[in-house]
Structures are given as C-alpha cells and as structure tokens.
Amino acid sequence: MASNDVTRPKPRAQSPKPDIVRCWWCGDDPLYVRYHDEEWGRRQRDDRRLFEKVCLEGFQAGLSWLTILRKRENFRRAFHDFDFDRVATFTARDVQRLLKDERIIRHRGKIESTINNAQRARELRDEFGSLSAYFWRWQPAPGARRRRITRDVLKTMATTAESTALSKDMRKRGWTFVGPTTIYAFMQAVGLVNDHVEECEIGRRLRRNR
C-alpha cells in the first residue's frame, strides 16, 4: 500500500508537565491544569473573551469552575462564541431554545442575564471604546496588593475593595450576576490581578513578565 493511502492517527494533545509546582486548586485534572497553566491570571484584552469570562463566572454561581470549563465549548456554540453584538439581539424564542439545550447550564435567570449583559456590553463599548478599556481601569495599584500570595491569604480574599467597586459600578450600569465575589474571580482569571500562590512556577513567570 502506498504511504499516502495510510490513515494516520492524529497526534494526541500533550498533557501538561506534572513535575512543576502549581496552585493547589487545579488538582490533577488535565483540563483544569491546562486552564491554570495557559489562561488563569494571564492578561486578557480581547473583548469577546472578557465578555465570555464575566458571563461564565455568572453561570458558575453555585457550581464548580471545572463544571463550567467542561461545558465551555458548548456555551460558545450556544452563544455565538460570545459575540455580544449577536447575543444582544436574542429574543424570548432564543431563551426557550437555550433552556432545552442539555449541553449548557439550563438556568433561565443566568441565560437571560447573559442576554441583558450583552446589551450592557455594547453600551460600555460605545462609552469607553472597548470592554478592555473599561475593565482595565479597575486594575489595582501595585501597592494595594499583598506582597505574598499564599493559600491562606487567598482564603481571606473572596472580594477586594476593587472587585466591590467594579461590581457596584457594573450593577449601576444594569449588569446582572456580577456580585463582588463573582467579579473578583473574573479579575483573577483575566489577569487584572495575579493570584497564583508564591510557590507556583506559572505565577512566578507571570510576575516576571509584568
């Protein structure tokens, strides 16, 4: 048989290296470890990804982030890859469609919140030029941060003054499912703060690059 007739198996994605020190919370689930290594705490300035993250943090309320992470591609399909211009035009018919979609979290309030927040996102873009320009205004000053981030320190930081202020401003603008705890998780995820613990090697690399 000619070599070009051979069906070759696709190479499998390599699992993250297990021999480095990481934050404790990602455990050993390969999907969670990749999220920790490649996304969490890295500076995000893409408007669509920022909108996605704030919406998915809202969907997470009462659930684990790993549950959301496993369904993220389904959410992206359901919400047009979080194109907020398109999501803002969703109607009651779309809500009913999404409530029947078993691949996502079928919570009416959170679905309706995503549509509402897409409309609010367009308003923010019109006012500030981009979601990125708005959100990055809320980055804490370096002196306001703890010098050493440890597991015990993070247990005391479910909210911060900055996440509380940002949450208040967003709610005043009509956003929903954006409480201070949700917003702090968002800030951690998109790199507004670097909350990798001190011994985490990924966090050290990010701190060196800031």
RATA-V656804 format. One line per field, one symbol per residue. psi: psi as a letter, one per 20 degrees, with the letter a starting at -180 (. if undefined). burial: # if it has 9 or more other ideal C-beta (glycine too) atoms within 8 Angstrom, else .. Layout:
psi->???
burial->???
This chain:
psi->pqhiipopqpqqppqqpikqprqhiicjphghgggghigpiqppjpgghgggghghhghhoirqhhgghhjghgggghklkkoihghhjqahhhghghiioiiaomogghghghgghhhhhhggghgihqhghghiijpqqhiiqqhporghghhjlhrrhghggggggghhijqrllrhgghhhghghjjhqnkpqhiphghggghhi.
burial->.....................##..#....#######.#.##.#..###############.#..####.##.###.##..###.###.#...##..##.#..#.#...################..#..######.#.#........#...##..#..#.######..##.######.##################..#####.#....
